[in-house]
Amino acid sequence: MKLLRRFHYNAPVTLTFVLVCLAALGLSSLTNGKSNTYLFMTYRASLTDPLMYVRLFGHAIGHANWSHFMSNMLYILMLGPMLEEKYGSKLILEMMALTAVVTGIVFNIAFPGSALLGASGIVFMFIILASITNAEKGRIPITFILICFFYLGNEFLNAFRNDNISQLAHIVGGACGGFFGLFIAATGGINAEKR
């Protein structure tokens, strides 16, 4: 029992998100991918379909396989705790949800015959947001510019490859991260008491 008390659930939003994604992957395996189709994959559907709205966020929870899951979760586990400590759990959850929904909407408009699955939009939001976390009001860190250039520039170059990877989700997620970081820096940062 003493040993268990040493473990600390240090980043509740990050860790809970990873566990929910793991559960969704398990459910997908048990249902032969049907749960992904109905809940964890966004695609253009009728606006009267209530599950369409669930899938706008749910697509970020579902993953095609273990490899897809691991590639996203490693970044989320690496960056999430730092960002959650800096911005607070509530704000990080709001940023993740907004990024997932915006990514889903843009994808459905741009690719009406395709489906989107995975947390890569949130990963890219985290990457870009992490590069701007130490921004001061009125100043833009050079690291932010370089990360945008290398990460998002590479996604623009790869956008024309047929590789079943949604570079659009990466670009939209990165744009969300840049917007959140610059907005917070421009408004003078986060009030720690509001976290």
C-alpha positions in Angstrom: 0.0 0.0 0.0 2.8 2.4 0.8 4.2 1.8 -2.7 0.9 2.7 -4.3 0.8 6.0 -2.5 4.1 7.0 -4.2 2.4 7.1 -7.6 1.0 10.5 -8.5 -1.7 11.1 -11.1 0.2 14.1 -12.1 -1.6 15.2 -15.3 -5.2 14.1 -14.9 -6.5 15.3 -18.3 -3.5 13.8 -20.2 -3.6 10.5 -18.4 -7.3 10.2 -18.6 -7.3 10.9 -22.3 -4.7 8.2 -22.9 -6.7 5.7 -20.9 -9.9 6.6 -22.7 -8.1 6.2 -26.1 -6.7 2.8 -24.9 -10.2 1.7 -24.0 -11.5 2.8 -27.4 -8.8 0.9 -29.1 -9.7 -2.2 -27.1 -13.4 -1.7 -27.9 -12.5 -1.3 -31.6 -10.6 -4.6 -31.4 -13.6 -6.4 -29.8 -16.1 -5.0 -32.3 -13.9 -5.5 -35.3 -13.7 -1.8 -35.9 -17.4 -1.1 -35.7 -17.1 1.1 -32.6 -14.6 3.3 -34.6 -17.1 3.7 -37.4 -20.0 4.6 -35.2 -18.3 6.7 -32.5 -14.5 7.3 -33.0 -14.2 8.3 -36.7 -15.5 11.5 -38.2 -16.9 11.6 -41.7 -19.6 13.7 -43.4 -23.0 12.7 -42.3 -26.5 14.2 -42.0 -26.7 17.1 -39.6 -29.8 15.3 -38.1 -27.6 12.4 -37.1 -26.8 13.0 -33.4 -23.7 10.7 -33.6 -22.2 13.0 -36.1 -21.7 15.5 -33.3 -20.2 12.9 -31.0 -17.8 11.8 -33.8 -16.6 15.4 -34.2 -14.8 15.0 -30.9 -14.7 11.2 -30.8 -12.4 10.9 -33.8 -9.6 12.1 -31.6 -10.1 9.2 -29.2 -10.2 6.3 -31.8 -7.1 4.8 -33.4 -6.8 2.3 -36.2 -4.3 0.0 -34.5 -1.7 -0.3 -31.7 1.0 1.4 -33.8 -1.3 4.4 -34.6 -2.2 4.7 -31.0 1.4 4.6 -29.8 2.7 7.2 -32.2 0.1 9.7 -31.0 0.2 8.8 -27.2 3.9 9.1 -26.9 3.8 12.7 -27.9 0.7 13.3 -25.7 2.4 11.7 -22.7 5.6 13.7 -23.4 4.1 17.1 -23.9 0.7 16.9 -22.0 2.0 17.0 -18.4 4.2 20.0 -19.1 1.4 21.9 -20.9 -1.2 20.9 -18.2 1.1 22.2 -15.5 1.6 25.5 -17.4 -2.0 26.1 -18.5 -4.1 24.0 -16.0 -6.2 20.9 -16.6 -9.4 22.7 -17.4 -7.8 24.9 -20.1 -5.9 22.0 -21.7 -9.1 20.0 -21.8 -10.9 22.9 -23.5 -8.0 23.3 -26.0 -8.1 19.6 -26.8 -11.8 19.5 -27.3 -11.9 22.6 -29.5 -8.9 21.4 -31.6 -10.7 18.0 -32.1 -14.0 19.7 -33.1 -12.3 22.3 -35.4 -10.2 19.6 -37.0 -13.3 17.4 -37.6 -15.3 20.2 -39.1 -12.5 21.3 -41.5 -11.8 17.7 -42.5 -15.5 17.0 -43.2 -15.7 20.1 -45.4 -12.5 19.5 -47.2 -12.8 15.7 -47.7 -16.5 14.8 -47.9 -15.8 11.2 -49.0 -13.2 10.4 -46.4 -13.0 9.6 -42.7 -10.7 10.9 -40.0 -9.4 8.9 -37.1 -6.9 9.6 -34.4 -5.4 12.2 -32.1 -2.8 13.7 -34.4 -4.5 17.1 -34.5 -4.2 17.3 -30.7 -0.6 16.1 -31.0 0.3 18.9 -33.4 -1.6 21.4 -31.2 0.5 20.2 -28.3 3.8 20.5 -30.3 3.1 24.1 -31.5 1.7 25.2 -28.1 4.8 23.8 -26.3 7.0 25.9 -28.6 5.3 29.1 -27.5 4.7 28.4 -23.8 7.4 30.9 -22.7 6.2 33.7 -25.0 6.0 37.1 -23.4 3.4 39.7 -24.3 4.3 41.4 -27.6 7.1 39.0 -28.4 7.2 35.9 -30.6 9.8 33.2 -29.7 12.1 32.2 -32.6 11.6 28.5 -31.4 7.9 28.9 -32.3 8.7 30.1 -35.8 11.2 27.3 -36.4 8.8 24.6 -35.1 6.1 26.0 -37.3 8.4 26.0 -40.3 9.8 22.5 -39.8 6.7 20.7 -38.5 3.9 22.4 -40.4 6.1 23.1 -43.5 6.8 19.3 -43.7 3.0 18.6 -43.5 2.3 21.0 -46.3 5.0 19.2 -48.4 3.6 15.8 -47.6 0.0 16.9 -48.2 0.2 15.7 -51.8 1.3 12.2 -50.9 -1.2 9.3 -50.9 -0.2 7.8 -47.5 -3.5 7.6 -45.5 -2.2 10.3 -43.1 -4.2 13.4 -42.7 -1.7 16.2 -43.1 -4.8 18.6 -42.9 -5.5 17.4 -39.3 -1.8 18.1 -38.5 -1.9 21.6 -40.0 -5.3 22.5 -38.4 -4.1 21.1 -35.0 -0.9 23.1 -35.3 -2.8 26.2 -36.2 -5.0 25.8 -33.2 -1.9 25.4 -31.0 -0.4 28.6 -32.4 -3.7 30.5 -32.0 -4.1 29.4 -28.4 -0.4 30.2 -27.5 -0.4 33.6 -29.2 -3.8 34.5 -27.8 -2.7 33.6 -24.2 0.6 35.5 -24.7 -1.2 38.5 -26.2 -3.6 38.7 -23.3 -0.9 38.6 -20.7 -0.8 34.9 -19.7 -2.8 32.8 -17.4 -4.0 33.7 -14.0 -2.8 30.8 -11.8 -5.8 31.3 -9.4 -8.2 30.6 -12.2 -6.7 27.1 -13.0 
